[in-house]
C-alpha cells in the first residue's frame, strides 16, 4: 500500500486516511493493511501478513520513486503481444515545448518514433495521456525520504501497435509463437519485444521502452464478522451489516465513533471524491445511486456531447478509459468495481444491503478493466490521469501484477501529492518487498 498526503487540493480529513487503511481488507487472503518488513508469515484473523493497528507502520512502504525490482515469476510477467510502450527523451528534438500546438507536438513525436522503429511495420501510434499538457519546467515534488525529484512529463509516452503479420516469416524480429502456456495470443505472428526494446535502449532519443503489462483484479469475498456484537448498529442499521467482517479487522466502528466525538459526520464528507479504477461501477445500484460523483462540467445531462471538452462524451459519473473503446459510460460489466465501490461508499440506513466505510463520500467510476477482469497498463495509466484531472482526493486500485511498469509509475508520480493512492497488497500470501 502506498499513501501520499502531501499538498492535497482540499482538506481530506481523518476520513480519507481511514479509507486508505480500510479499503483493502475485503479479501480473506492478503490484501493487508501494511507491508511487513520481516519474514514472519504467521496467520492472523485479518490475513497472513496483517500488521496490527497497535504496531508502528513499517519504516518504508512502496513509492513510485525507487529503482525497479524484478518480481516476475518463472516464465516472466504477462503482457500484450505486439504492443510497445515508448517514452521519448525530453530534449529539444522531441518538439514538446510550448511554441508548438498539441497537434504539432504529437505529429513531431510520432515521426521520431517511426524513425526509431523504421525496420518494423507500425499499425498505429497513440499518445497514452490524451489530455495532459507538457510538464512545466523544473516542476518538482518531494519523496517520503525528503528527496526532491522532477515530475515526469507524461506527454512523452506513446502506445505503439506493431503489425507482426506484415513481416516475412524469416524476419529476425519475429519469435516463435508460444502455445500451451496459458497466455492469450492476439496474432498469428509475434514480434520479439525483448529484442526491440534492447535495440531502442541504444538510441539517444528514447528514454524508456517496455511491453504493455497486464494486470488482474484482486478478489473480494463475503465473510461473517469476527465479533458478534453489532457495534456498527450504533450508527447504521442496514440489514447485511453483520456480514461486513472488515469493520472489525480495520477498527472502522472505532473510527466512526472518533469522528462523531469530534463533531464530524461518521460517514465522512460529501466533498471527498474517491476514484475507483476498476471494472466500472453500476451507478444505478440502489446502494450507490446517491453515492456517485457528478461531473460538474457535464451538467448532469446526457446530451451525447462532450460538454467539458475532455474527449469523453457525457462522462457524468466517470469514464471508460479502455484503449479503442473510450467513452463517458463507466457501467460495470463484471461486478468487481461495484463491489469495491460498495465497500467504500454504500449508503447507510436505507434498509438496503450493507454500508460503506464512508457512505457520505462520492465515487468517481473509472472503467479501466475489461469484462474479463484484465487491465492493460495503458488503461490503468489513463485512469490515473482522468482521476487527477477531475479532482479525485483518493485513487483506489484493487488489482495487481508482478510487473513493474515505468508508465504507471510516471502516472503515479504525477498523482502523488494531489491524492491519496491506495493499491491492493495482493492475494498471493507473500510479504511485500522493501524498497
C-alpha positions in Angstrom: 0.0 0.0 0.0 1.3 3.5 -0.9 -0.1 6.6 0.6 0.5 10.3 -0.2 -0.9 13.1 1.9 1.3 16.0 0.6 -0.2 19.1 -0.8 -3.8 17.9 -1.1 -6.0 20.0 -3.3 -8.6 20.2 -0.4 -8.7 19.0 3.2 -9.0 15.2 3.2 -9.5 14.9 7.0 -9.1 11.7 9.0 -11.8 10.0 7.0 -9.7 9.7 3.8 -6.9 8.3 5.8 -9.4 5.8 7.3 -10.3 4.9 3.7 -6.7 4.3 2.9 -6.4 1.9 5.9 -9.7 0.1 5.3 -10.4 -0.3 1.6 -8.1 -3.3 1.1 -9.2 -5.6 3.9 -12.0 -7.0 1.8 -10.3 -10.3 0.9 -9.7 -13.2 3.2 -6.3 -13.8 1.9 -3.7 -11.0 1.9 -4.9 -7.5 1.0 -3.1 -6.3 4.0 -3.1 -3.0 5.9 0.6 -2.6 5.9 3.5 -4.4 4.3 5.7 -6.3 6.8 9.4 -5.9 6.7 10.0 -9.3 8.4 9.7 -12.9 7.1 7.1 -13.7 9.8 4.3 -15.5 7.9 2.1 -16.4 10.9 -1.6 -16.4 10.1 -3.9 -13.9 11.7 -7.6 -13.4 11.5 -7.0 -10.5 9.2 -4.8 -12.2 6.6 -1.3 -13.8 6.6 0.6 -10.5 6.6 -1.7 -8.2 8.5 0.1 -5.6 10.6 -1.9 -4.9 13.7 -3.0 -1.2 14.1 -1.4 -1.1 17.5 2.0 -1.7 16.0 4.0 1.0 14.2 4.0 1.1 10.5 7.0 -0.2 8.6 9.9 2.1 8.0 9.3 2.0 4.3 6.4 1.4 2.0 6.2 1.3 -1.8 6.6 4.6 -3.6 6.9 5.3 -7.4 10.3 6.7 -6.9 12.6 3.7 -6.2 14.6 1.5 -8.5 12.8 -1.3 -10.4 12.9 -4.7 -8.7 12.4 -7.8 -10.8 9.5 -9.6 -9.2 8.2 -11.6 -12.2 7.6 -15.3 -11.6 9.2 -18.0 -13.7 8.2 -17.6 -17.3 8.0 -13.8 -17.0 5.3 -11.3 -16.5 2.2 -11.3 -18.6 2.0 -8.6 -21.4 0.2 -7.9 -24.6 1.6 -9.2 -27.8 2.9 -6.8 -30.4 2.3 -3.7 -28.3 5.1 -1.4 -27.2 5.1 1.5 -24.8 7.8 4.1 -25.5 8.8 7.2 -23.6 10.7 9.8 -25.7 13.7 11.5 -24.1 12.9 15.1 -23.1 15.2 17.1 -25.4 14.6 19.9 -27.9 14.5 17.3 -30.7 11.3 15.8 -29.2 9.5 19.0 -30.0 7.3 19.1 -26.9 7.9 22.7 -25.9 5.2 25.4 -25.7 5.8 27.0 -29.0 4.1 24.1 -30.8 0.4 23.2 -30.6 -0.5 19.9 -29.1 -1.3 18.5 -32.6 2.1 19.7 -33.9 3.9 18.2 -30.9 2.1 14.9 -31.3 2.9 14.7 -35.0 6.6 15.5 -34.3 6.8 12.8 -31.7 5.2 10.2 -33.9 7.8 11.0 -36.6 10.6 10.4 -34.1 9.0 7.0 -33.1 8.6 5.9 -36.7 12.2 6.8 -37.4 13.3 4.8 -34.3 11.2 1.8 -35.4 11.9 2.1 -39.1 12.5 -1.7 -39.6 9.1 -2.6 -38.1 5.6 -2.2 -39.5 3.6 0.1 -37.3 -0.2 -0.4 -37.1 -0.9 2.8 -35.1 0.7 5.2 -32.6 -1.3 6.9 -29.9 -0.4 9.3 -27.1 -1.1 7.5 -23.8 -2.2 10.6 -22.0 -4.7 12.4 -24.2 -5.4 15.4 -22.0 -2.1 16.1 -20.2 -0.1 19.1 -21.3 3.7 19.1 -21.2 5.0 19.4 -17.6 6.2 22.8 -16.5 10.0 23.1 -16.5 11.6 22.4 -13.1 8.3 21.1 -11.6 9.4 19.0 -8.6 7.9 17.1 -5.8 9.3 15.7 -2.5 9.5 11.9 -1.9 8.9 10.3 1.5 12.6 10.3 2.0 12.9 14.0 1.6 14.4 13.9 -1.9 13.3 16.4 -4.5 12.6 14.9 -7.9 11.5 16.2 -11.2 7.9 15.3 -12.1 7.8 13.0 -15.2 6.4 14.6 -18.4 3.5 12.3 -19.3 3.2 13.7 -22.9 6.3 11.8 -23.9 4.6 8.4 -23.5 3.2 6.6 -26.6 1.5 3.3 -27.2 2.5 1.6 -30.4 0.7 -1.4 -32.1 3.1 -3.3 -34.3 1.8 -5.3 -37.3 3.6 -8.6 -36.9 1.7 -10.2 -39.8 3.2 -7.7 -42.2 6.7 -9.2 -41.6 8.2 -12.0 -43.6 8.2 -15.3 -41.7 12.1 -15.3 -41.7 12.3 -11.8 -40.2 14.8 -11.5 -37.3 12.2 -9.5 -35.4 9.8 -12.4 -35.1 9.8 -15.0 -32.3 8.3 -18.5 -32.4 4.6 -18.5 -31.4 4.1 -19.8 -27.9 1.5 -22.5 -27.3 0.1 -24.2 -24.2 1.5 -21.5 -21.8 -2.0 -20.3 -20.7 -1.4 -16.8 -22.2 -3.9 -15.4 -24.8 -2.2 -14.8 -28.1 -3.5 -11.9 -30.2 -1.7 -12.6 -33.5 -0.6 -15.5 -35.6 2.9 -14.0 -35.6 4.6 -12.4 -32.6 7.3 -9.8 -32.5 10.2 -10.3 -30.2 9.6 -7.3 -28.0 12.6 -8.0 -25.8 14.8 -7.6 -28.9 13.1 -4.5 -30.0 13.4 -2.9 -26.5 17.1 -3.8 -26.3 17.6 -2.1 -29.7 15.7 1.0 -28.5 17.8 1.3 -25.4 20.8 2.2 -27.5 19.1 5.3 -29.0 19.7 8.7 -27.6 16.1 9.9 -28.3 14.4 7.1 -26.4 14.2 7.4 -22.6 12.3 4.1 -21.9 10.6 1.3 -23.6 8.6 -1.6 -22.1 5.8 -4.1 -23.1 2.2 -3.3 -22.2 2.0 -5.3 -19.0 -1.3 -7.0 -18.0 -2.9 -6.5 -14.5 -5.6 -8.6 -12.9 -8.2 -7.9 -10.3 -7.7 -8.8 -6.6 -10.6 -11.0 -5.5 -13.1 -9.8 -2.8 -15.2 -12.2 -0.8 -18.0 -12.2 1.7 -17.3 -13.3 5.3 -19.1 -13.1 8.6 -17.8 -10.5 11.1 -15.3 -11.8 13.6 -17.1 -10.3 16.6 -20.8 -10.8 17.3 -21.8 -7.5 19.0 -23.3 -5.3 16.2 -21.2 -2.3 17.1 -21.9 -0.5 13.7 -25.6 -0.5 14.6 -24.9 2.4 16.8 -24.5 4.4 13.6 -26.1 2.3 10.8 -28.9 -0.3 10.7 -28.5 -1.8 7.3 -29.7 -5.4 7.1 -26.4 -7.0 6.0 -24.1 -5.1 8.2 -23.4 -8.1 10.4 -21.7 -9.8 7.4 -19.1 -7.0 7.0 -16.2 -8.6 8.8 -13.8 -5.9 7.7 -15.3 -3.4 10.1 -13.7 -5.3 13.0 -10.5 -6.0 11.1 -9.8 -2.3 10.4 -11.5 -0.9 13.6 -14.0 1.0 11.5 -16.6 1.4 14.2 -14.0 2.9 16.5 -13.1 5.4 13.7 -16.7 6.3 13.2 -17.0 6.9 17.0 -13.9 9.1 16.9 -15.2 11.2 14.1 -18.6 11.5 15.9 -16.9 12.7 19.1 -15.0 15.3 17.1 -18.3 16.7 15.8 -17.7 15.3 12.3 -20.1 13.1 10.4 -19.2 9.5 10.9 -19.8 8.7 7.2 -17.4 11.3 6.1 -17.7 14.4 3.9 -19.6 14.6 0.6 -16.7 16.8 -0.6 -14.4 13.9 -0.7 -14.1 12.2 -4.2 -12.9 8.6 -4.3 -11.8 7.4 -7.8 -12.3 3.7 -8.2 -10.1 2.4 -11.1 -11.6 -1.0 -11.8 -14.3 -2.7 -13.9 -16.6 0.3 -13.7 -19.4 0.8 -11.3 -23.1 0.1 -11.5 -24.2 3.7 -10.9 -27.9 2.7 -10.9 -27.4 0.3 -7.9 -29.8 1.3 -5.1 -27.0 1.3 -2.6 -24.8 3.5 -4.8 -27.1 5.7 -6.8 -26.8 8.5 -4.3 -23.1 8.0 -3.7 -21.9 8.7 -7.3 -19.7 11.7 -8.1 -21.4 14.1 -10.6 -19.1 15.8 -13.1 -20.0 19.5 -12.9 -18.7 20.0 -16.4 -21.3 17.8 -17.9 -24.3 19.5 -16.1 -25.7 16.1 -15.1 -27.2 15.8 -18.6 -26.9 13.1 -21.2 -26.9 15.0 -24.4 -24.4 13.0 -26.4 -21.9 15.8 -26.3 -18.5 16.5 -24.7 -19.6 19.5 -22.6 -16.4 19.8 -20.6 -14.0 19.2 -23.6 -12.1 16.2 -22.1 -12.8 13.8 -25.0 -15.4 11.8 -23.1 -19.0 12.4 -24.0 -21.5 12.5 -21.2 -18.9 11.4 -18.5 -21.4 12.3 -15.8 -20.2 9.7 -13.2 -16.8 8.8 -14.6 -15.4 7.4 -17.8 -14.4 4.2 -19.7 -10.7 4.6 -20.5 -10.0 1.3 -22.3 -7.9 1.7 -25.4 -10.0 1.6 -28.6 -13.3 2.0 -26.6 -13.1 5.4 -24.8 -16.5 6.7 -23.6 -18.2 8.5 -20.9 -20.1 5.5 -19.7 -18.3 3.6 -16.8 -21.0 1.0 -16.3 -19.7 -2.2 -14.7 -20.0 -5.4 -16.8 -18.1 -7.6 -14.4 -19.1 -6.8 -10.8 -15.8 -6.3 -9.1 -15.8 -2.5 -9.3 -19.3 -2.2 -8.0 -18.3 -4.4 -5.1 -15.3 -2.2 -4.3 -17.4 0.9 -4.6 -19.9 -0.5 -2.2 -17.3 -1.3 0.4 -16.2 2.3 0.2 -19.5 4.2 0.0 -22.6 2.1 0.1 -25.4 4.2 1.5 -26.3 3.8 5.2 -29.6 3.4 6.9 -31.5 2.9 3.7 -32.7 -0.7 4.5 -30.6 -1.9 1.6 -27.7 -4.3 1.8 -24.7 -3.2 3.9 -23.0 0.1 4.5 -19.8 1.6 3.1 -16.8 2.6 5.2 -17.5 6.2 4.3 -21.1 6.3 3.0 -21.1 10.1 2.5 -18.1 10.3 0.1 -18.6 10.3 -3.7 -17.5 7.6 -6.1 -15.8 8.5 -9.4 -16.2 5.4 -11.5 -13.3 4.7 -13.9 -13.6 1.6 -16.0 -10.1 0.5 -17.0 -10.7 -3.3 -16.8 -12.3 -5.4 -19.5 -15.3 -7.6 -18.8 -12.8 -10.5 -18.2 -11.2 -8.6 -15.3 -7.9 -7.9 -17.2 -6.4 -4.4 -17.2 -3.7 -3.2 -19.6 -1.0 -0.8 -18.3 -2.1 1.9 -20.7 -5.6 1.9 -19.5 -4.5 2.0 -15.8 -2.3 5.0 -16.5 -5.1 6.7 -18.4 -7.4 6.1 -15.5 -5.0 7.8 -13.1 -4.9 10.7 -15.5 -8.7 11.0 -15.5 -8.8 10.9 -11.7 -6.2 13.6 -11.4 -7.8 15.9 -14.0 -11.2 15.6 -12.3 -10.1 16.3 -8.7 -10.1 12.9 -7.0 -8.9 13.1 -3.4 -8.4 9.3 -3.2 -7.5 6.9 -6.0 -8.3 3.2 -5.3 -6.7 0.4 -7.4 -7.7 -3.1 -6.3 -5.7 -5.0 -8.9 -2.1 -6.2 -9.2 0.7 -7.8 -11.2 4.3 -8.9 -10.6 5.3 -6.5 -13.4 6.6 -3.0 -12.5 5.6 -0.6 -15.2 7.5 2.7 -15.7 4.5 4.1 -17.5 2.2 3.5 -14.4 5.0 4.8 -12.1 5.2 8.0 -14.0 1.4 8.4 -13.8 1.5 7.8 -10.0 4.4 10.2 -9.6 2.2 12.9 -11.1 -0.7 12.0 -8.9 1.5 11.9 -5.8 0.9 14.9 -3.7 -2.6 15.6 -5.1 -4.4 12.5 -4.0 -4.1 9.6 -1.6 -3.1 6.5 -3.6 -4.4 3.1 -2.4 -3.4 -0.2 -4.0 -4.1 -3.8 -3.1 -1.3 -5.7 -1.5 -2.2 -8.8 -3.4 -3.8 -12.2 -2.8 -0.8 -14.5 -3.0 0.1 -14.6 0.7 3.5 -13.1 0.1 5.1 -10.3 2.1 5.8 -7.1 0.2 9.4 -6.4 -0.7 11.0 -3.4 1.0 12.3 -0.5 -1.1 
